[in-house]
């Protein structure tokens, strides 16, 4: 597949790196020649310097035979014009654009081929906000991913010393919770993946990924660590798109304080938000945090556009007694440095965007992709099609499937029913199969497994 990526910033660069690892034919376009040279030397991609919306630049980049356009420049308008040009001049089959401004998103029917021909919209801020909202709803979780329209969830947690399951085999889960069905999809111990089996014993500090029906998630979480009280008091640092959106979404459920450095922006937010207490000040000011009784805060979300401010304010808040800190970090190298230490959860907007795009580049019918562990692992929701004669999965028990090494099936969603993936579960047509891959190099093999043979009609 030939993919044209417009914009070589943090999002475009991360996308190019992720897709190039999967042997896609990638061409990256940007006006920053130095940035392109750096990426071109590191990645197996083509680069074109020039304005991403100009027809001659797009033609030079190969838009006339591209299968997909992904426009992720910092300008909504450039992204939209590029999609229009590729539709009008080059008939590019799939056009994906990052649109950040709510002014465009509010116009129903605007993004239609007769007006603005964009096939898929991605909004990293909206994805990140939703991700943080889910984390706040599941105290202690490191990651939460919805599948099958939220009927099933994949949750990552760190097993703590006082957790009921620590020191026990996974088979103990079924004994301790006979009325709850769940499956551990993967375990990471000291950075290495472990294939979970019934005899696998959970150790303290293991990072455990499990899947269950949404209504059972809280009970399973209580097995891995002592059940935590629901959050009540939330502090948000940064009143940009993400911080403001999050405050607006959660202020009716939680007691929310928002700290914003810019005085004018703080005034705007104070007028816009109904129940949020807006504080103008510097979140790295220890005295300010103490004045605002930060030690009573349940969750601290550092969401400015400055990684250093986010990291420093999060570390300070944690040391002053905050239960959970969630930190937005744009530089991938920083994520690896801070995740798992005093900062509980590090969130990457680039990784969120990559997850949004991946479901559109998969060759099988994929409804949802969630990139995990900084892109090293992946959870995928694939839809089974065909019948026993045309499909490698339909009509077969899970134990009969030839899954690649390192790939596990966590659950099968059939209509409204969530079936945890036991060996005797038989895959049926239109089932949504949720898979977990600890190694993204196995994605191609999984795609082949779910593709229907050519004689299927």
Buried (B, 14 or more C-beta within 10 A) or exposed (E): BBBBBBBBBBBBBBBBBBBBBBEBBBBBBBBEEEBBEBBBEEBEBBBBBBBBBBBEBBEBBBBEEBBBBBBBBEBBEBBBBBBBBBBEEBEBEBBBBBBBEEEBBEEEEEBEEEEBBBBBBBBBBBBBBBBBBBBBBBBBBBBBBBBBEEBBBBBBBBBBEEBBBBEBBBEBBEEBBEEBBBBBBBBBBEEEBBEBEEEBEBBEEBBBBBBBBBEBBBBBBBBBBEBBEEBEBBBBBBBBBBBBBBBBBBBEBBBBBBBBBEEEBBEBBBEEBEEBBBBBBBBBBBEBBEEBEBEEBBBBBBBBBBBEBBBBBBBBBBEBEBBBBBBBBBBBEBBEBBBBEEBBBBBBBBBBBBBBBBBBBBEBBBBBBBBBBBBBBBBBBBBBBBEEEBBBBBBBEBEEBEBBEBBBBBBBBBEEEBBBBEEEBBBBBEBBBBBBBBBBEBBBBBBEBBBBEEEEE
